[in-house]
Amino acid sequence: MQLAQTVLVIVPDRELQRSIAFALEAEGLQLEFHDSLAGAIAQDRLGAASCVVVDEDALGARREALAQIGHATKPLILLVDRLRARSDIEGVAVLTKPLLGRLLVETVESFAPLRPDAAQIRSFP
């Protein structure tokens, strides 16, 4: 499935960036990379994306950072090393690293029909 949308990827690790680029660009997605959430916010890039993929390592104070992204009303995919308590990550799709198979692609594609102003919440185990 080819999608015409921009995915904002906030990942500090270059190898993980390359892996994500390989998987998502092969699906026809346009990607914009940032090393930190602060950098993406400073450049006012949250509003330009249809979906945000963020590695937990790019977050400072995690709860506050997720709230900042949440105010942008964009679908959010959080990449974590291990799954945390559900209440800590409410309102985001959570994927555990390492990313295997097509899980990231399928999760991004599942957000494709969402409008930027949609108020839907999705959570993945």
N, C-alpha and C positions, 0 to 999 in steps of 0.2 A: 504494500500500500504506500503510495507516494503522497506526502503531505507538503503543502506550501505554507510552512510556518517557521518562525524562528524560536529556537529553544535556547534559553539563557542557561549556561552551564557554569556553575561556580565551584571550582575544584582546584585546590592548590597543587596537587600532585601531577606532574607532567605526564607520567606514564598512564595514570588513570584518565587524564584528558585525552591522550592519544587513543586509548581503548574506547572511550565514549564517542570520540569523533569517528572512529572506524565503524562502530555499530550504527550510529544515527545518520551519518552522512550517506551511508549505503542505502538508506531508506528515503533519501531525497530531502532530508531536513536541513535547514539552515541553522548553523550553530554560532553562538557568540560566547567566548570563554572569558572568565575572570578568575583571578586567583583568590579573591576574598569577597565576602558579602559587602564589606565596607567599600571596597573599590567599585562594585557594581552600583551600590547606592549613590556613591559620590558622583558617578558618571550618569546618574539618573536612567539606568538601563532596565529596571524592573518593569516599567510600563511598556517597553518596546517588545517584550517577549510574550508569546502565547503560552509558554510553559517554562518553569524554572526547575532545573536539576541542581541540587546543592549537596556537597559533601559535608558531613558534620565537621570535618577538620577545617572547613572554611568559616565556621561560625565562631564568634567570640562567646558571649553569654548566650547560650543556646535558646532558652525560652524567649528572651527579648528579640533575638535575631529572627526566630520563626514568626513572632508576632509582626515584625517589620515586613517580612515577605508576605504574610497573610493579609496585611492591609492593601497590598497590591492586587488582591483578588485574582491571582494567577494560580493555575494548578501547580502544585509543588510536589516534587519527588525528592525525598531526603535519602541520601546514601549513608548508611551507618555500618560500623564494624560489628555491632551486635544489637539486637532488638532491645529497646528500652520499654518501660511501662507505657501502655497505650495512652494514658492521660497526658503524658509528656509530649506526645507527638500527634495529638488529635488534629484532624483537618489536613493531614498530608499523607501522600503515599510513601511508605517506607520500604526501601529495598536494602537488603543486607549484602555487604561486600564479602567476598568477590562476586561480581555480577556474572551470572552464568547464563548461557543460551541467549534467548531473545527477550528475557524478562524486561530489561530497560526499554527496548523498542516497543514491546507490547504495552507497557505502562504509559509511555509517551503517546502512543497511538490511541489509547483509551481516552486520553484527554482531548483528542483532536476535535470532537464535536462541541466542546465547551466554548462558550463565548467568554471574552475577557471579563464580562460583568456577571458571569454566572455565579451563583452562590451555592454550588454543589460541593460536598465534601466527599472525598474518596479516601479509603484507607486499604492498604494491601498488606497481607501477612508477610 
